[in-house]
Amino acid sequence: MAKATELMTDINPSIRLQEKMPPEIDSKYRLVLIAAERSKQIMRGASPRVPLDPQRHKPTRIALEEIARGKVRFTIEDRES
């Protein structure tokens, strides 16, 4: 199984995440969900946690960089029926 960083580079070659994703992010789907939620927070006014200029970079790019650098905390909950 390909790692999330490899998958995102395959989807969009211009995305070059500088560091590896945390091991909890085991799929591109999980990465997209976490990045989308963080991107929404940034669009609502949350301060970026990495030194990227919000005027030059889209919220999604900032969110992906934050995740790659381990600046975004998240929990993965098991759904039991």
LUMLUM-812963 format. One record per residue (C-alpha): residue in three letters; x, y negated, z. Coordinates in pm, 1 decimal, decimal comma. Last residue first. Layout:
N
<res->Ala	x->X	y->Y	z->Z>
...
//
This chain:
81
<res->Ser	x->-2215,2	y->74,2	z->1531,0>
<res->Glu	x->-1859,8	y->-15,0	z->1629,5>
<res->Arg	x->-1704,1	y->-321,5	z->1478,0>
<res->Asp	x->-1343,1	y->-345,6	z->1583,4>
<res->Glu	x->-1232,3	y->-702,2	z->1645,3>
<res->Ile	x->-923,3	y->-854,1	z->1493,1>
<res->Thr	x->-804,6	y->-1158,2	z->1679,6>
<res->Phe	x->-647,2	y->-1473,3	z->1542,8>
<res->Arg	x->-370,8	y->-1719,0	z->1619,8>
<res->Val	x->-234,2	y->-1934,0	z->1340,2>
<res->Lys	x->124,4	y->-2063,8	z->1359,8>
<res->Gly	x->286,5	y->-1734,3	z->1261,8>
<res->Arg	x->493,3	y->-1885,9	z->980,5>
<res->Ala	x->305,7	y->-1695,0	z->710,7>
<res->Ile	x->-27,5	y->-1792,9	z->865,1>
<res->Glu	x->65,1	y->-2161,4	z->866,5>
<res->Glu	x->183,3	y->-2138,1	z->505,2>
<res->Leu	x->-144,0	y->-1978,6	z->400,2>
<res->Ala	x->-342,9	y->-2248,2	z->582,1>
<res->Ile	x->-143,0	y->-2529,7	z->418,9>
<res->Arg	x->-201,8	y->-2380,5	z->75,5>
<res->Thr	x->-574,7	y->-2348,8	z->148,3>
<res->Pro	x->-594,5	y->-2706,5	z->275,3>
<res->Lys	x->-454,9	y->-2839,7	z->-55,1>
<res->His	x->-107,9	y->-2990,2	z->-57,7>
<res->Arg	x->3,7	y->-3342,4	z->-153,9>
<res->Gln	x->-209,8	y->-3557,3	z->77,2>
<res->Pro	x->-197,6	y->-3293,3	z->350,2>
<res->Asp	x->184,3	y->-3332,3	z->355,8>
<res->Leu	x->335,6	y->-3007,0	z->476,9>
<res->Pro	x->523,3	y->-2995,0	z->808,2>
<res->Val	x->340,6	y->-2695,3	z->955,7>
<res->Arg	x->67,5	y->-2689,8	z->1218,7>
<res->Pro	x->-173,4	y->-2898,0	z->1009,9>
<res->Ser	x->-402,6	y->-3116,2	z->1220,6>
<res->Ala	x->-768,9	y->-3017,4	z->1226,8>
<res->Gly	x->-992,4	y->-3264,8	z->1042,6>
<res->Arg	x->-1287,9	y->-3069,8	z->905,8>
<res->Met	x->-1086,3	y->-2976,2	z->595,4>
<res->Ile	x->-817,7	y->-2829,0	z->823,0>
<res->Gln	x->-1074,7	y->-2616,0	z->1005,3>
<res->Lys	x->-1219,5	y->-2496,2	z->674,7>
<res->Ser	x->-869,4	y->-2396,4	z->559,7>
<res->Arg	x->-824,5	y->-2198,9	z->881,7>
<res->Glu	x->-1139,5	y->-1999,7	z->808,0>
<res->Ala	x->-1040,4	y->-1943,2	z->446,0>
<res->Ala	x->-686,6	y->-1838,0	z->542,3>
<res->Ile	x->-818,0	y->-1579,0	z->788,2>
<res->Leu	x->-1064,5	y->-1434,9	z->537,8>
<res->Val	x->-810,8	y->-1436,9	z->251,9>
<res->Leu	x->-546,5	y->-1261,4	z->462,3>
<res->Arg	x->-796,6	y->-996,5	z->571,5>
<res->Tyr	x->-886,8	y->-933,7	z->209,3>
<res->Lys	x->-522,9	y->-922,6	z->97,4>
<res->Ser	x->-466,6	y->-635,5	z->335,3>
<res->Asp	x->-277,8	y->-537,5	z->649,4>
<res->Ile	x->-266,8	y->-869,1	z->826,9>
<res->Glu	x->-190,9	y->-735,7	z->1174,1>
<res->Pro	x->173,3	y->-691,0	z->1063,6>
<res->Pro	x->220,6	y->-1070,2	z->1061,3>
<res->Met	x->288,5	y->-1203,0	z->711,3>
<res->Lys	x->644,9	y->-1221,1	z->593,6>
<res->Glu	x->816,4	y->-1557,3	z->564,0>
<res->Gln	x->850,2	y->-1822,5	z->298,3>
<res->Leu	x->520,2	y->-1767,1	z->124,2>
<res->Arg	x->565,6	y->-1842,2	z->-242,6>
<res->Ile	x->227,7	y->-1912,1	z->-396,5>
<res->Ser	x->289,2	y->-2015,6	z->-758,2>
<res->Pro	x->256,3	y->-1651,2	z->-866,6>
<res->Asn	x->-114,9	y->-1649,9	z->-777,4>
<res->Ile	x->-280,8	y->-1310,6	z->-744,0>
<res->Asp	x->45,8	y->-1114,5	z->-761,0>
<res->Thr	x->206,1	y->-1349,7	z->-507,2>
<res->Met	x->-94,8	y->-1297,2	z->-281,2>
<res->Leu	x->-57,4	y->-920,1	z->-307,1>
<res->Glu	x->314,3	y->-925,5	z->-233,3>
<res->Thr	x->259,0	y->-1136,2	z->77,8>
<res->Ala	x->-26,1	y->-909,4	z->190,1>
<res->Lys	x->192,6	y->-600,1	z->172,8>
<res->Ala	x->137,0	y->-340,4	z->-96,0>
<res->Met	x->0,0	y->0,0	z->0,0>
//
